[in-house]
Amino acid sequence: MAVDTEGMVVGAGEHVVAFYDHESGLIDGVGRYLAEGVRCGDVVLVVASGAHLRALESTLEAAGLDLARARGSGSFVSLDAAATLAAFMEDGSIDHDGFNELIGGVVREAAGTGRAVRAYGEMVALLWDAGDVLAAIELERLWNDLRRDVPFALLCTYPSASVSAPGHLAALEEICSLHSATHHRPGTGEEERGSPEAPPEIAGEFPAEPGTPAAARRLGVDALRQWGHGDRVVGNAALVLTELVTNAVVHARSAVWIRISSEDSVVRIAVGDDVTAPPTVRNDGPMAGSGLGLHLIDALASRWGVDITTHGKIVWAELQT
C-alpha cells in the first residue's frame, strides 16, 4: 500500500522526507498519510511535537477516525517528540542503545502483530532546529538501521526555512541521501512555483557489490530516457555514473547512494559513499587504471566536484543537455 500526500508517494518499507513551508500543508498532508494507515489496518506510530501532535489528532478525528478505539486496539501509538528524544539523549549525545530500546521496542511490538507499520517522526527536525545538525543526520541513520531489522514505512518532515540556511548544503544533501525519496526539496524551485511539477529526480541506494555499477547505470539510463533525453546525453551520463559508482565500490568499499536530477539544461549526478578521502586524479599512462576515469568525467562534465560530509563524501558532476 502506498499513499500520495500532496503528490508524495510513501510506499511500504520506504523512508521519505518532506520539506514544508506552511504548517497547514504539513498537517493536511501528514494527516492523510496517517489516516490512510489507520483505514488500511496498519499500526500507525506518530512521534510529533506537542502542537503538531494535537493538530494531527484533531485532523484524524475530524476525518471520522475513532482514535480512542484505535489506541485501545494498538493501531495508533502517539509520542511527544521532545519528551521521546530526551529519553534517549545522554549528555547532549544520542544513546544508540536507548533509541533501539525505546523506538525499536515500539516498532518491533507493532510489527509483531503481523500488520504493516507506518511511522511519522519529527525528532530529527527538532535536532536540526536546535542547531545539532550532526545529531539529526545520526538519528536518520539510526532509523535506517532499524528499518533494516524491521520493515516499516517512515515519513520525516523538516521546515524548509531551517534547512535552507547558508552552509547547510552538504548536510541537506546527506539528509536527502538517507531517504528513498524527497518531497518539496528546498532549492529545487518547486516551493517558489507552488506547482506539483518538480524537476525530475531519482535516487537509489546500493550495496558494495560487483553488480552495483551496472544496477545504478540501469536505474539512471531508464530515468533519463523517461525524462525525454536523447542518446548523447543518456550515453554520457551513463559513462559518468558508472565511473563514479565504480570508484565508490572499488576504492571506498562502502555502500553507495546515487541521486540524478534534470532541470533546465543540466543533468546532475551525485554519488555518495562512507569514506571521507577524496578521489585522486591520476596522470599516468592509459594502462594505469585507477583514477583515470576522473579524466573522462572532466571531459564529459561541464563541471564536477567533491563535497566532504560528516560521514563520507559526495562526488557530483553536471552535464549540459
ROTOR-36624 format. One record per residue (C-alpha): residue number from 1; residue in three letters; x, y, z. Coordinates in pm, 1 decimal, padded with zeros to 6 digits. Each point is the difference from the previous one (the first is absolute). Example, Ala and Ser with C-alpha at 12.3 -4.5 7.8 and 13.67 -1.06 7.14 Angstrom:
<recs>
+-----+-----+----------+----------+----------+
:   n : res :       xx :       yy :       zz :
+-----+-----+----------+----------+----------+
:   1 : ALA :  01230.0 : -00450.0 :  00780.0 :
:   2 : SER :  00137.0 :  00344.0 : -00066.0 :
+-----+-----+----------+----------+----------+
</recs>
This chain:
<recs>
+-----+-----+----------+----------+----------+
:   n : res :       xx :       yy :       zz :
+-----+-----+----------+----------+----------+
:   1 : MET :  00000.0 :  00000.0 :  00000.0 :
:   2 : ALA :  00123.2 :  00349.1 : -00087.0 :
:   3 : VAL : -00159.6 :  00332.5 :  00080.8 :
:   4 : ASP :  00036.8 :  00323.8 : -00195.5 :
:   5 : THR :  00018.8 :  00307.1 :  00224.9 :
:   6 : GLU :  00003.6 :  00314.3 : -00215.5 :
:   7 : GLY :  00167.7 : -00192.0 : -00282.5 :
:   8 : MET :  00238.3 : -00189.9 :  00232.0 :
:   9 : VAL : -00012.2 : -00378.5 : -00008.9 :
:  10 : VAL :  00096.4 : -00184.1 :  00317.5 :
:  11 : GLY :  00021.5 : -00369.7 : -00078.2 :
:  12 : ALA :  00025.3 : -00296.5 :  00232.5 :
:  13 : GLY :  00351.3 : -00022.0 :  00141.7 :
:  14 : GLU :  00105.3 :  00343.9 : -00131.5 :
:  15 : HIS :  00165.3 :  00285.1 :  00192.2 :
:  16 : VAL : -00121.0 :  00328.8 : -00146.7 :
:  17 : VAL :  00089.2 :  00356.0 :  00095.7 :
:  18 : ALA : -00224.7 :  00300.0 : -00061.8 :
:  19 : PHE :  00089.9 :  00368.1 :  00034.1 :
:  20 : TYR : -00285.7 :  00236.1 :  00072.4 :
:  21 : ASP : -00056.1 :  00374.7 : -00009.7 :
:  22 : HIS : -00334.7 :  00027.0 :  00179.6 :
:  23 : GLU : -00138.2 : -00173.5 :  00308.8 :
:  24 : SER : -00340.3 : -00051.0 : -00160.9 :
:  25 : GLY :  00149.3 : -00189.4 : -00291.8 :
:  26 : LEU :  00202.1 : -00215.9 :  00238.3 :
:  27 : ILE : -00300.0 : -00097.5 :  00213.6 :
:  28 : ASP : -00218.4 : -00065.1 : -00303.0 :
:  29 : GLY :  00254.2 : -00215.8 : -00185.0 :
:  30 : VAL :  00121.1 : -00196.4 :  00301.7 :
:  31 : GLY : -00358.5 : -00039.2 :  00119.1 :
:  32 : ARG : -00092.5 : -00174.3 : -00325.6 :
:  33 : TYR :  00303.0 : -00225.9 :  00027.9 :
:  34 : LEU : -00094.3 : -00102.9 :  00354.3 :
:  35 : ALA : -00373.5 : -00031.9 : -00067.8 :
:  36 : GLU :  00065.6 : -00230.8 : -00293.3 :
:  37 : GLY :  00208.6 : -00218.5 :  00229.9 :
:  38 : VAL : -00271.9 : -00031.0 :  00261.6 :
:  39 : ARG : -00262.1 : -00078.0 : -00264.1 :
:  40 : CYS :  00223.7 : -00266.5 : -00157.2 :
:  41 : GLY :  00046.4 : -00174.4 :  00333.4 :
:  42 : ASP :  00363.7 :  00100.5 :  00041.2 :
:  43 : VAL :  00154.5 :  00074.5 :  00335.7 :
:  44 : VAL :  00058.2 :  00376.9 : -00007.3 :
:  45 : LEU :  00278.6 :  00152.9 :  00210.7 :
:  46 : VAL :  00015.3 :  00379.1 :  00036.6 :
:  47 : VAL :  00296.2 :  00173.9 :  00167.4 :
:  48 : ALA : -00083.2 :  00369.4 : -00034.6 :
:  49 : SER :  00044.8 :  00326.8 :  00187.0 :
:  50 : GLY : -00278.2 :  00090.2 :  00242.4 :
:  51 : ALA : -00178.7 :  00253.7 : -00221.0 :
:  52 : HIS :  00029.2 : -00216.2 : -00311.1 :
:  53 : LEU : -00107.4 : -00310.2 :  00189.7 :
:  54 : ARG : -00317.4 :  00167.7 :  00120.5 :
:  55 : ALA : -00073.4 :  00140.0 : -00346.5 :
:  56 : LEU :  00052.6 : -00338.4 : -00165.7 :
:  57 : GLU : -00222.8 : -00176.4 :  00250.6 :
:  58 : SER : -00272.2 :  00260.4 : -00057.0 :
:  59 : THR :  00035.6 : -00046.1 : -00376.7 :
:  60 : LEU : -00036.3 : -00376.6 :  00029.6 :
:  61 : GLU : -00304.4 :  00029.7 :  00223.7 :
:  62 : ALA : -00153.6 :  00252.8 : -00240.4 :
:  63 : ALA :  00048.7 : -00259.5 : -00274.5 :
:  64 : GLY : -00226.2 : -00234.7 :  00195.5 :
:  65 : LEU :  00263.6 : -00219.6 :  00164.3 :
:  66 : ASP : -00054.5 : -00126.2 :  00354.7 :
:  67 : LEU :  00343.0 :  00055.3 :  00152.6 :
:  68 : ALA : -00100.4 : -00130.4 :  00341.8 :
:  69 : ARG : -00100.7 : -00327.9 : -00158.0 :
:  70 : ALA :  00311.4 : -00004.2 : -00219.1 :
:  71 : ARG :  00219.7 :  00053.0 :  00306.0 :
:  72 : GLY : -00179.0 : -00273.6 :  00188.7 :
:  73 : SER :  00059.0 : -00247.4 : -00281.0 :
:  74 : GLY :  00364.9 :  00100.0 : -00036.6 :
:  75 : SER : -00061.6 :  00146.0 : -00346.2 :
:  76 : PHE :  00099.2 :  00353.8 :  00097.1 :
:  77 : VAL :  00299.4 :  00092.4 :  00217.8 :
:  78 : SER :  00094.5 :  00363.5 :  00060.6 :
:  79 : LEU :  00307.2 :  00141.1 :  00175.2 :
:  80 : ASP :  00111.6 :  00354.0 :  00071.4 :
:  81 : ALA :  00312.6 :  00059.7 : -00209.0 :
:  82 : ALA :  00188.2 :  00217.0 :  00251.7 :
:  83 : ALA : -00064.9 : -00230.8 :  00296.6 :
:  84 : THR :  00084.6 : -00309.5 : -00203.4 :
:  85 : LEU :  00321.3 :  00154.0 : -00129.6 :
:  86 : ALA :  00103.4 :  00099.2 :  00352.4 :
:  87 : ALA : -00051.2 : -00357.6 :  00115.7 :
:  88 : PHE :  00288.3 : -00131.9 : -00213.1 :
:  89 : MET :  00230.8 :  00303.0 :  00005.0 :
:  90 : GLU :  00290.0 : -00013.5 :  00243.8 :
:  91 : ASP :  00221.7 :  00304.2 :  00063.3 :
:  92 : GLY : -00109.5 :  00150.4 : -00331.0 :
:  93 : SER :  00073.8 : -00315.4 : -00200.8 :
:  94 : ILE : -00229.4 : -00268.7 : -00138.5 :
:  95 : ASP :  00008.9 : -00324.6 :  00196.8 :
:  96 : HIS : -00026.7 : -00263.9 : -00272.3 :
:  97 : ASP : -00104.1 : -00272.0 :  00243.7 :
:  98 : GLY : -00261.4 :  00234.1 :  00144.5 :
:  99 : PHE : -00142.7 :  00068.4 : -00346.5 :
: 100 : ASN : -00014.6 : -00370.4 : -00081.4 :
: 101 : GLU : -00160.7 : -00079.5 :  00332.3 :
: 102 : LEU : -00263.4 :  00273.6 : -00017.2 :
: 103 : ILE : -00080.2 :  00056.5 : -00367.2 :
: 104 : GLY :  00117.3 : -00344.0 : -00109.4 :
: 105 : GLY : -00212.3 : -00157.2 :  00270.4 :
: 106 : VAL : -00314.6 :  00181.5 : -00114.4 :
: 107 : VAL :  00059.2 : -00082.9 : -00367.6 :
: 108 : ARG :  00080.3 : -00367.0 :  00067.9 :
: 109 : GLU : -00308.8 : -00038.0 :  00216.1 :
: 110 : ALA : -00211.0 :  00153.5 : -00277.0 :
: 111 : ALA :  00157.0 : -00223.0 : -00267.1 :
: 112 : GLY : -00054.6 : -00301.0 :  00224.4 :
: 113 : THR : -00374.6 :  00032.7 : -00057.6 :
: 114 : GLY :  00054.8 : -00106.5 : -00359.9 :
: 115 : ARG : -00135.6 :  00328.9 : -00132.7 :
: 116 : ALA :  00182.6 :  00259.3 : -00207.8 :
: 117 : VAL :  00156.1 :  00283.4 :  00199.3 :
: 118 : ARG : -00021.2 :  00362.5 : -00107.7 :
: 119 : ALA :  00199.0 :  00261.1 :  00195.0 :
: 120 : TYR :  00030.7 :  00377.2 :  00000.2 :
: 121 : GLY :  00280.2 :  00179.3 :  00184.6 :
: 122 : GLU :  00106.3 :  00355.1 :  00085.6 :
: 123 : MET :  00290.3 : -00066.2 :  00238.8 :
: 124 : VAL :  00256.2 :  00058.3 : -00276.5 :
: 125 : ALA : -00153.7 :  00339.4 : -00074.3 :
: 126 : LEU :  00018.2 :  00095.3 :  00367.9 :
: 127 : LEU :  00372.0 : -00080.1 :  00002.7 :
: 128 : TRP :  00062.6 :  00199.4 : -00319.1 :
: 129 : ASP : -00198.7 :  00298.8 :  00128.3 :
: 130 : ALA :  00204.1 : -00010.3 :  00321.4 :
: 131 : GLY :  00317.9 :  00031.6 : -00206.5 :
: 132 : ASP :  00111.9 : -00360.5 :  00047.4 :
: 133 : VAL :  00011.1 : -00090.5 : -00368.4 :
: 134 : LEU :  00244.8 : -00287.1 :  00052.9 :
: 135 : ALA : -00231.8 : -00161.8 :  00253.3 :
: 136 : ALA : -00290.6 :  00029.2 : -00245.6 :
: 137 : ILE :  00204.7 : -00186.3 : -00261.9 :
: 138 : GLU :  00102.3 : -00258.7 :  00259.9 :
: 139 : LEU : -00363.0 : -00056.4 :  00099.0 :
: 140 : GLU : -00104.0 : -00042.6 : -00365.1 :
: 141 : ARG :  00264.6 : -00271.6 : -00027.2 :
: 142 : LEU : -00135.1 : -00172.1 :  00311.7 :
: 143 : TRP : -00348.1 : -00001.4 : -00152.3 :
: 144 : ASN :  00148.0 : -00164.3 : -00311.4 :
: 145 : ASP :  00182.8 : -00259.7 :  00210.7 :
: 146 : LEU : -00328.6 : -00082.5 :  00171.7 :
: 147 : ARG : -00176.3 : -00031.5 : -00337.4 :
: 148 : ARG :  00256.3 : -00258.5 : -00109.1 :
: 149 : ASP : -00093.3 : -00204.8 :  00305.4 :
: 150 : VAL : -00376.7 :  00056.7 : -00008.0 :
: 151 : PRO : -00168.2 :  00113.6 : -00324.5 :
: 152 : PHE : -00228.4 :  00302.2 :  00039.4 :
: 153 : ALA : -00092.6 :  00317.7 : -00186.1 :
: 154 : LEU :  00135.3 :  00325.1 :  00141.7 :
: 155 : LEU : -00073.4 :  00362.2 : -00082.9 :
: 156 : CYS :  00219.4 :  00280.0 :  00141.6 :
: 157 : THR : -00059.7 :  00372.5 : -00043.3 :
: 158 : TYR :  00212.5 :  00314.4 :  00030.0 :
: 159 : PRO : -00097.6 :  00367.5 : -00027.6 :
: 160 : SER :  00148.5 :  00129.5 : -00326.1 :
: 161 : ALA :  00123.5 :  00318.6 :  00163.1 :
: 162 : SER :  00215.9 : -00180.7 :  00255.7 :
: 163 : VAL :  00183.6 : -00221.1 : -00250.5 :
: 164 : SER :  00055.2 :  00276.4 : -00256.7 :
: 165 : ALA :  00245.2 :  00201.1 :  00208.8 :
: 166 : PRO :  00338.3 :  00077.4 : -00162.2 :
: 167 : GLY :  00263.2 : -00261.8 :  00071.0 :
: 168 : HIS : -00248.3 : -00286.1 :  00030.2 :
: 169 : LEU :  00019.1 : -00121.9 : -00361.5 :
: 170 : ALA :  00218.4 : -00304.2 :  00069.5 :
: 171 : ALA : -00203.8 : -00094.1 :  00306.5 :
: 172 : LEU : -00324.3 :  00036.5 : -00196.1 :
: 173 : GLU :  00146.1 : -00217.7 : -00276.4 :
: 174 : GLU :  00083.8 : -00265.6 :  00255.2 :
: 175 : ILE : -00345.8 :  00015.8 :  00157.3 :
: 176 : CYS : -00156.1 : -00053.9 : -00343.1 :
: 177 : SER :  00237.7 : -00288.3 : -00071.7 :
: 178 : LEU : -00124.3 : -00182.4 :  00308.8 :
: 179 : HIS : -00354.0 : -00013.9 : -00139.4 :
: 180 : SER : -00151.2 : -00197.1 : -00285.4 :
: 181 : ALA : -00184.8 :  00307.6 : -00127.9 :
: 182 : THR : -00031.1 :  00372.7 :  00068.1 :
: 183 : HIS : -00297.3 :  00234.8 : -00026.8 :
: 184 : HIS :  00025.6 :  00377.8 : -00052.9 :
: 185 : ARG :  00375.9 :  00008.0 :  00044.5 :
: 186 : PRO :  00123.3 :  00355.8 :  00066.9 :
: 187 : GLY :  00196.4 :  00147.4 : -00287.6 :
: 188 : THR : -00184.1 : -00189.1 : -00275.7 :
: 189 : GLY : -00220.4 :  00300.9 : -00070.6 :
: 190 : GLU : -00310.0 : -00208.5 :  00061.6 :
: 191 : GLU : -00093.3 :  00182.9 :  00316.7 :
: 192 : GLU :  00019.9 :  00336.9 : -00172.6 :
: 193 : ARG : -00209.6 : -00111.4 : -00295.0 :
: 194 : GLY : -00263.5 : -00160.3 :  00220.8 :
: 195 : SER : -00038.9 : -00268.3 : -00266.7 :
: 196 : PRO : -00002.2 : -00377.6 :  00045.6 :
: 197 : GLU :  00218.6 : -00030.5 : -00310.1 :
: 198 : ALA :  00341.5 : -00015.3 :  00165.3 :
: 199 : PRO :  00313.1 : -00048.7 : -00209.7 :
: 200 : PRO :  00036.2 : -00375.9 : -00055.8 :
: 201 : GLU :  00228.2 : -00170.5 :  00247.4 :
: 202 : ILE :  00077.1 : -00360.7 :  00084.2 :
: 203 : ALA :  00202.7 : -00153.7 :  00280.5 :
: 204 : GLY :  00117.2 : -00345.8 :  00101.2 :
: 205 : GLU :  00216.0 : -00180.8 :  00253.2 :
: 206 : PHE :  00222.9 : -00293.6 : -00092.7 :
: 207 : PRO :  00229.9 : -00240.8 :  00187.8 :
: 208 : ALA :  00374.8 : -00026.7 : -00059.0 :
: 209 : GLU : -00031.7 : -00283.8 : -00249.6 :
: 210 : PRO :  00148.9 : -00064.4 : -00347.1 :
: 211 : GLY : -00339.7 :  00034.7 : -00165.8 :
: 212 : THR : -00074.5 :  00341.6 :  00151.0 :
: 213 : PRO :  00146.9 :  00216.9 : -00282.9 :
: 214 : ALA : -00215.8 : -00180.1 : -00255.4 :
: 215 : ALA : -00310.7 :  00023.6 :  00219.2 :
: 216 : ALA :  00055.0 :  00371.9 :  00059.4 :
: 217 : ARG :  00059.4 :  00056.7 : -00372.8 :
: 218 : ARG : -00329.2 : -00174.0 : -00087.5 :
: 219 : LEU : -00188.6 :  00213.2 :  00251.0 :
: 220 : GLY :  00154.0 :  00319.3 : -00137.5 :
: 221 : VAL : -00042.3 : -00085.5 : -00367.7 :
: 222 : ASP : -00365.2 : -00098.6 :  00046.8 :
: 223 : ALA : -00074.0 :  00324.3 :  00184.1 :
: 224 : LEU :  00175.7 :  00223.0 : -00252.8 :
: 225 : ARG : -00183.8 : -00162.1 : -00290.5 :
: 226 : GLN : -00332.1 :  00041.6 :  00181.9 :
: 227 : TRP :  00084.5 :  00368.0 :  00041.7 :
: 228 : GLY :  00043.5 :  00029.3 : -00378.3 :
: 229 : HIS :  00377.9 :  00028.5 : -00034.0 :
: 230 : GLY :  00164.5 : -00118.5 : -00321.2 :
: 231 : ASP :  00277.3 : -00250.3 : -00063.2 :
: 232 : ARG :  00286.8 :  00248.2 :  00041.6 :
: 233 : VAL : -00104.0 :  00118.9 :  00344.4 :
: 234 : VAL : -00102.4 : -00346.8 :  00115.8 :
: 235 : GLY :  00326.1 : -00153.3 : -00122.9 :
: 236 : ASN :  00220.4 :  00263.4 :  00162.1 :
: 237 : ALA : -00194.0 : -00014.8 :  00325.2 :
: 238 : ALA :  00026.3 : -00380.4 :  00003.2 :
: 239 : LEU :  00378.6 :  00021.3 : -00034.6 :
: 240 : VAL :  00032.2 :  00257.7 :  00278.2 :
: 241 : LEU : -00236.9 : -00185.0 :  00233.0 :
: 242 : THR :  00171.5 : -00334.0 : -00057.2 :
: 243 : GLU :  00342.4 :  00148.0 :  00071.6 :
: 244 : LEU : -00108.7 :  00176.9 :  00317.5 :
: 245 : VAL : -00179.0 : -00305.4 :  00139.2 :
: 246 : THR :  00288.8 : -00230.6 : -00095.6 :
: 247 : ASN :  00243.5 :  00227.5 :  00183.8 :
: 248 : ALA : -00220.6 : -00008.3 :  00309.2 :
: 249 : VAL : -00038.7 : -00379.2 : -00003.9 :
: 250 : VAL :  00361.5 : -00086.0 : -00084.6 :
: 251 : HIS :  00189.3 :  00263.9 :  00196.1 :
: 252 : ALA : -00235.4 :  00109.4 :  00279.0 :
: 253 : ARG : -00128.5 : -00356.8 :  00038.8 :
: 254 : SER : -00321.5 :  00129.3 :  00148.7 :
: 255 : ALA : -00365.5 :  00002.5 : -00083.4 :
: 256 : VAL : -00081.7 :  00286.3 : -00236.7 :
: 257 : TRP : -00295.9 :  00221.7 : -00073.2 :
: 258 : ILE : -00072.6 :  00183.8 : -00322.1 :
: 259 : ARG : -00216.5 :  00298.1 : -00079.8 :
: 260 : ILE : -00068.9 :  00116.2 : -00356.3 :
: 261 : SER : -00198.9 :  00309.6 : -00088.6 :
: 262 : SER : -00084.0 :  00185.3 : -00318.4 :
: 263 : GLU : -00085.3 :  00367.8 : -00002.2 :
: 264 : ASP :  00014.3 :  00260.9 : -00274.6 :
: 265 : SER :  00300.0 : -00102.9 : -00213.2 :
: 266 : VAL :  00194.5 : -00189.3 :  00267.0 :
: 267 : VAL :  00007.5 : -00363.4 :  00110.9 :
: 268 : ARG :  00157.5 : -00030.3 :  00344.2 :
: 269 : ILE :  00142.7 : -00329.1 :  00126.8 :
: 270 : ALA :  00104.7 : -00041.4 :  00363.4 :
: 271 : VAL :  00153.1 : -00313.8 :  00152.0 :
: 272 : GLY :  00064.6 : -00031.2 :  00372.1 :
: 273 : ASP :  00196.4 : -00249.4 :  00206.6 :
: 274 : ASP :  00118.5 : -00043.5 :  00359.5 :
: 275 : VAL :  00367.9 :  00095.9 : -00048.4 :
: 276 : THR :  00114.6 :  00360.3 :  00047.1 :
: 277 : ALA :  00322.3 : -00034.5 : -00206.1 :
: 278 : PRO : -00053.4 :  00177.0 : -00334.9 :
: 279 : PRO :  00067.0 : -00180.8 : -00329.1 :
: 280 : THR :  00343.7 :  00053.4 : -00152.8 :
: 281 : VAL :  00049.3 :  00100.8 : -00361.3 :
: 282 : ARG :  00283.9 : -00201.9 : -00153.7 :
: 283 : ASN :  00230.8 :  00134.9 : -00269.5 :
: 284 : ASP :  00152.4 : -00335.2 : -00099.4 :
: 285 : GLY : -00022.6 : -00170.8 : -00336.8 :
: 286 : PRO : -00313.9 : -00156.2 : -00149.0 :
: 287 : MET :  00070.8 : -00341.0 :  00160.4 :
: 288 : ALA :  00029.7 :  00136.3 :  00352.4 :
: 289 : GLY : -00364.4 : -00070.8 :  00083.9 :
: 290 : SER : -00103.1 :  00146.1 :  00336.2 :
: 291 : GLY : -00084.2 :  00369.2 : -00002.2 :
: 292 : LEU :  00005.9 :  00047.8 : -00375.8 :
: 293 : GLY : -00379.9 : -00006.8 : -00020.8 :
: 294 : LEU : -00006.1 :  00344.5 :  00158.8 :
: 295 : HIS :  00162.5 :  00133.1 : -00317.6 :
: 296 : LEU : -00299.7 : -00138.8 : -00188.1 :
: 297 : ILE : -00236.5 :  00176.3 :  00239.1 :
: 298 : ASP :  00195.0 :  00323.2 : -00040.3 :
: 299 : ALA : -00033.7 : -00029.8 : -00377.4 :
: 300 : LEU : -00374.3 : -00074.2 : -00000.8 :
: 301 : ALA : -00125.4 :  00220.0 :  00282.9 :
: 302 : SER : -00042.7 :  00376.0 : -00014.5 :
: 303 : ARG :  00116.1 : -00000.8 :  00361.7 :
: 304 : TRP :  00051.3 : -00251.0 :  00279.8 :
: 305 : GLY :  00118.0 : -00003.9 :  00356.7 :
: 306 : VAL :  00022.3 : -00171.9 :  00335.7 :
: 307 : ASP : -00183.3 :  00095.6 :  00320.4 :
: 308 : ILE :  00132.3 : -00151.7 :  00323.4 :
: 309 : THR : -00279.8 : -00071.9 :  00247.9 :
: 310 : THR : -00010.7 : -00115.3 :  00358.7 :
: 311 : HIS : -00019.7 : -00366.7 : -00090.0 :
: 312 : GLY :  00165.0 : -00017.6 : -00341.0 :
: 313 : LYS :  00008.9 :  00189.0 : -00328.1 :
: 314 : ILE : -00215.3 :  00092.7 : -00296.6 :
: 315 : VAL :  00153.9 :  00006.5 : -00347.4 :
: 316 : TRP : -00219.3 :  00184.3 : -00246.7 :
: 317 : ALA :  00006.6 :  00093.5 : -00365.7 :
: 318 : GLU : -00219.0 :  00219.0 : -00220.8 :
: 319 : LEU : -00057.0 : -00063.8 : -00370.1 :
: 320 : GLN : -00145.7 :  00250.4 : -00244.4 :
: 321 : THR : -00293.3 : -00130.9 : -00200.2 :
+-----+-----+----------+----------+----------+
</recs>
